[in-house]
Amino acid sequence: MEAVSIIHCADIHLGMELGGIGRKSTARKSEIKVSFQNIIERCEKQGTDLLLIAGDVFDAVNCKGEDVRDIIASLSRLTHTRVFIAPGNHDYYAEGCVYDSNRYEWPENTYIFKAGFETVVIDELKTCVSGAAFRSAHVESSLLVGHHGMDLVADDPERKDYLQIGVLHGDVGTTGNYNPMTEEDIRLSSFDYLALGHIHKQSPVLYAGETAYAYSGCPEGHGFDELGLKGIYEGTVEKGKVNLEYVNLCKRRYEEVNVDISSANQRDDIKDIIKNKLDNLYGSDYAENLYKINLTGNVNADLVDIAYIKAQLGDIYFIKIRDKSEPIIDMEAVIKAGGLKGAFVLKMKSVIDKFTADGDEESAAHYRKALAVGMRAFDREVGYSNDNQ
């Protein structure tokens, strides 16, 4: 039996409102749609046999009509690939939903699972593809229990050795509201490969008995809770052998980076330290990503000006900066100089010393930060920034 080529993706979440990135949100929503369309085009270029989409193509049951029509148009252009979609908890199958044939006409090459477990037999590929749909936002019991593709062909001598592939949305190894499956459920399914969605982080290809399974994760990150490279699984599946490679396809990645600025002697040094750190971590095209930067280390308090640093890093697509550095303040010298500033530092120093003596380093750190903010206020350099939210 020849191997079947597949691309496995999930959790695109078209139409999702993306928080925390300001004006970049609209552009990122378009990039996520283009990323999914690129996956479809990849199938066409490579002549992929099966595109397995394990749920949450759309972020809601009712999505913008233009988004749905754009995806239908892209799928319609496939000349070889068969597409299988298992609706998830966000885009579950219901009357009037985006998958309802009375509302949208999906192409013949696309099969959408609509209820409990269903199996499609593809004789040309000697393959059975099985799956099920969420019918509401919550599915509290496993859709997989008691089902596998062999049910349909077990008594057919010409088909009993067909490749068995599953596509499903849900959680593995948990109890909960999102189709909770156990490894034993997966083992008993007897699939050669089970393509999963719902978890936005890619898993390795795992095994439960002889059944291989994996989460592809999402092809594009949606926020700073989804860090790193994102993409798809692609490769081949055959009886007793799964040969899949994880391929990074995301246009941009979200990253949270701690940057030690202790070596900064002047304000402009901080910008250079950040750029050098990002270049070392992510290469010369680091500016294309979205970053949450945490400034750490010990530095003179008057060097850290978040607005100024962000202005110097304007070539980076998106950057949010949090100052978690510890200020270097010669408190004795300020106290000795007297005045209102000296009185303020004297009071703060006594509180910091008390917390330090009590072993409460967390509170001491908070007051050191308050001391730094207060010192900047005396120099009229304090402004509001939502980066620290």
Solvent accessible surface area in square Angstrom, and as a share of the most:
residue,aa,sasa,rsa
1,M,101,0.45
2,E,153,0.69
3,A,41,0.32
4,V,2,0.01
5,S,32,0.21
6,I,1,0.01
7,I,1,0.00
8,H,0,0.00
9,C,0,0.00
10,A,0,0.00
11,D,0,0.00
12,I,1,0.00
13,H,5,0.02
14,L,2,0.01
15,G,32,0.31
16,M,54,0.24
17,E,133,0.59
18,L,10,0.05
19,G,63,0.60
20,G,51,0.49
21,I,3,0.01
22,G,60,0.58
23,R,239,0.87
24,K,71,0.30
25,S,18,0.12
26,T,102,0.59
27,A,48,0.37
28,R,0,0.00
29,K,54,0.23
30,S,60,0.39
31,E,24,0.11
32,I,5,0.03
33,K,32,0.14
34,V,76,0.44
35,S,7,0.05
36,F,1,0.00
37,Q,37,0.16
38,N,76,0.39
39,I,0,0.00
40,I,3,0.02
41,E,86,0.39
42,R,63,0.23
43,C,0,0.00
44,E,66,0.30
45,K,169,0.71
46,Q,94,0.42
47,G,32,0.31
48,T,3,0.02
49,D,19,0.10
50,L,0,0.00
51,L,0,0.00
52,L,0,0.00
53,I,0,0.00
54,A,0,0.00
55,G,0,0.00
56,D,1,0.01
57,V,1,0.00
58,F,0,0.00
59,D,33,0.17
60,A,43,0.33
61,V,24,0.14
62,N,98,0.50
63,C,19,0.11
64,K,126,0.54
65,G,20,0.19
66,E,99,0.45
67,D,16,0.08
68,V,0,0.00
69,R,140,0.51
70,D,51,0.27
71,I,1,0.01
72,I,22,0.11
73,A,43,0.34
74,S,5,0.03
75,L,1,0.00
76,S,61,0.39
77,R,151,0.55
78,L,13,0.06
79,T,116,0.67
80,H,92,0.41
81,T,2,0.01
82,R,73,0.27
83,V,0,0.00
84,F,4,0.02
85,I,2,0.01
86,A,0,0.00
87,P,0,0.00
88,G,0,0.00
89,N,16,0.08
90,H,73,0.33
91,D,0,0.00
92,Y,55,0.21
93,Y,28,0.10
94,A,26,0.20
95,E,169,0.76
96,G,31,0.30
97,C,0,0.00
98,V,0,0.00
99,Y,2,0.01
100,D,9,0.05
101,S,81,0.53
102,N,142,0.73
103,R,101,0.37
104,Y,22,0.08
105,E,152,0.68
106,W,30,0.11
107,P,22,0.14
108,E,182,0.81
109,N,36,0.19
110,T,14,0.08
111,Y,76,0.29
112,I,8,0.04
113,F,0,0.00
114,K,75,0.32
115,A,43,0.33
116,G,42,0.40
117,F,36,0.15
118,E,47,0.21
119,T,38,0.22
120,V,36,0.21
121,V,37,0.21
122,I,6,0.03
123,D,63,0.33
124,E,129,0.58
125,L,34,0.17
126,K,104,0.44
127,T,0,0.00
128,C,0,0.00
129,V,0,0.00
130,S,0,0.00
131,G,0,0.00
132,A,1,0.01
133,A,2,0.02
134,F,2,0.01
135,R,125,0.46
136,S,51,0.33
137,A,42,0.33
138,H,96,0.43
139,V,22,0.13
140,E,125,0.56
141,S,81,0.52
142,S,23,0.15
143,L,39,0.19
144,L,2,0.01
145,V,87,0.50
146,G,71,0.68
147,H,74,0.33
148,H,51,0.23
149,G,0,0.00
150,M,43,0.19
151,D,95,0.49
152,L,104,0.52
153,V,1,0.00
154,A,51,0.40
155,D,142,0.74
156,D,44,0.23
157,P,105,0.66
158,E,150,0.67
159,R,76,0.28
160,K,99,0.42
161,D,92,0.48
162,Y,18,0.07
163,L,0,0.00
164,Q,2,0.01
165,I,0,0.00
166,G,0,0.00
167,V,0,0.00
168,L,0,0.00
169,H,1,0.00
170,G,0,0.00
171,D,23,0.12
172,V,33,0.19
173,G,58,0.56
174,T,65,0.38
175,T,133,0.77
176,G,35,0.34
177,N,61,0.31
178,Y,66,0.25
179,N,0,0.00
180,P,18,0.11
181,M,0,0.00
182,T,69,0.40
183,E,99,0.44
184,E,81,0.36
185,D,23,0.12
186,I,0,0.00
187,R,106,0.39
188,L,100,0.50
189,S,2,0.01
190,S,57,0.37
191,F,2,0.01
192,D,20,0.10
193,Y,0,0.00
194,L,0,0.00
195,A,0,0.00
196,L,0,0.00
197,G,1,0.01
198,H,34,0.15
199,I,72,0.36
200,H,40,0.18
201,K,150,0.64
202,Q,66,0.29
203,S,18,0.11
204,P,85,0.54
205,V,44,0.25
206,L,72,0.36
207,Y,124,0.47
208,A,7,0.05
209,G,51,0.50
210,E,166,0.74
211,T,1,0.01
212,A,0,0.00
213,Y,7,0.03
214,A,1,0.00
215,Y,16,0.06
216,S,0,0.00
217,G,1,0.01
218,C,0,0.00
219,P,1,0.01
220,E,1,0.00
221,G,1,0.01
222,H,9,0.04
223,G,11,0.10
224,F,36,0.15
225,D,126,0.65
226,E,23,0.10
227,L,76,0.38
228,G,15,0.14
229,L,87,0.43
230,K,10,0.04
231,G,0,0.00
232,I,0,0.00
233,Y,8,0.03
234,E,24,0.11
235,G,24,0.23
236,T,44,0.26
237,V,0,0.00
238,E,50,0.22
239,K,89,0.38
240,G,83,0.80
241,K,118,0.50
242,V,29,0.17
243,N,91,0.47
244,L,27,0.13
245,E,115,0.52
246,Y,54,0.21
247,V,23,0.13
248,N,69,0.35
249,L,50,0.25
250,C,18,0.11
251,K,116,0.49
252,R,21,0.08
253,R,55,0.20
254,Y,2,0.01
255,E,16,0.07
256,E,73,0.33
257,V,6,0.04
258,N,91,0.47
259,V,1,0.01
260,D,85,0.44
261,I,0,0.00
262,S,55,0.35
263,S,84,0.54
264,A,7,0.05
265,N,127,0.65
266,Q,108,0.48
267,R,74,0.27
268,D,61,0.32
269,D,35,0.18
270,I,0,0.00
271,K,45,0.19
272,D,61,0.32
273,I,35,0.18
274,I,0,0.00
275,K,53,0.23
276,N,91,0.47
277,K,68,0.29
278,L,0,0.00
279,D,61,0.31
280,N,123,0.63
281,L,91,0.45
282,Y,40,0.15
283,G,31,0.30
284,S,105,0.68
285,D,92,0.48
286,Y,25,0.10
287,A,21,0.16
288,E,85,0.38
289,N,12,0.06
290,L,0,0.00
291,Y,0,0.00
292,K,28,0.12
293,I,0,0.00
294,N,5,0.03
295,L,0,0.00
296,T,39,0.22
297,G,19,0.18
298,N,80,0.41
299,V,2,0.01
300,N,68,0.35
301,A,9,0.07
302,D,75,0.39
303,L,18,0.09
304,V,7,0.04
305,D,40,0.21
306,I,23,0.12
307,A,76,0.59
308,Y,85,0.33
309,I,1,0.01
310,K,66,0.28
311,A,79,0.61
312,Q,44,0.20
313,L,1,0.00
314,G,63,0.61
315,D,87,0.45
316,I,10,0.05
317,Y,36,0.14
318,F,33,0.14
319,I,13,0.07
320,K,32,0.14
321,I,0,0.00
322,R,54,0.20
323,D,17,0.09
324,K,107,0.45
325,S,3,0.02
326,E,49,0.22
327,P,21,0.13
328,I,95,0.48
329,I,32,0.16
330,D,95,0.49
331,M,46,0.20
332,E,109,0.49
333,A,51,0.39
334,V,26,0.15
335,I,40,0.20
336,K,182,0.77
337,A,89,0.69
338,G,33,0.32
339,G,64,0.62
340,L,141,0.70
341,K,66,0.28
342,G,3,0.03
343,A,58,0.45
344,F,54,0.23
345,V,0,0.00
346,L,100,0.50
347,K,134,0.57
348,M,20,0.09
349,K,47,0.20
350,S,59,0.38
351,V,33,0.19
352,I,9,0.05
353,D,66,0.34
354,K,126,0.53
355,F,50,0.21
356,T,72,0.42
357,A,89,0.69
358,D,95,0.49
359,G,64,0.61
360,D,53,0.27
361,E,92,0.41
362,E,125,0.56
363,S,26,0.17
364,A,0,0.00
365,A,32,0.24
366,H,119,0.53
367,Y,81,0.31
368,R,59,0.21
369,K,56,0.24
370,A,45,0.35
371,L,4,0.02
372,A,1,0.01
373,V,62,0.36
374,G,13,0.13
375,M,24,0.11
376,R,32,0.12
377,A,53,0.41
378,F,73,0.30
379,D,75,0.39
380,R,224,0.82
381,E,73,0.33
382,V,78,0.45
383,G,63,0.61
384,Y,179,0.68
385,S,36,0.24
386,N,89,0.45
387,D,4,0.02
388,N,86,0.44
389,Q,139,0.62
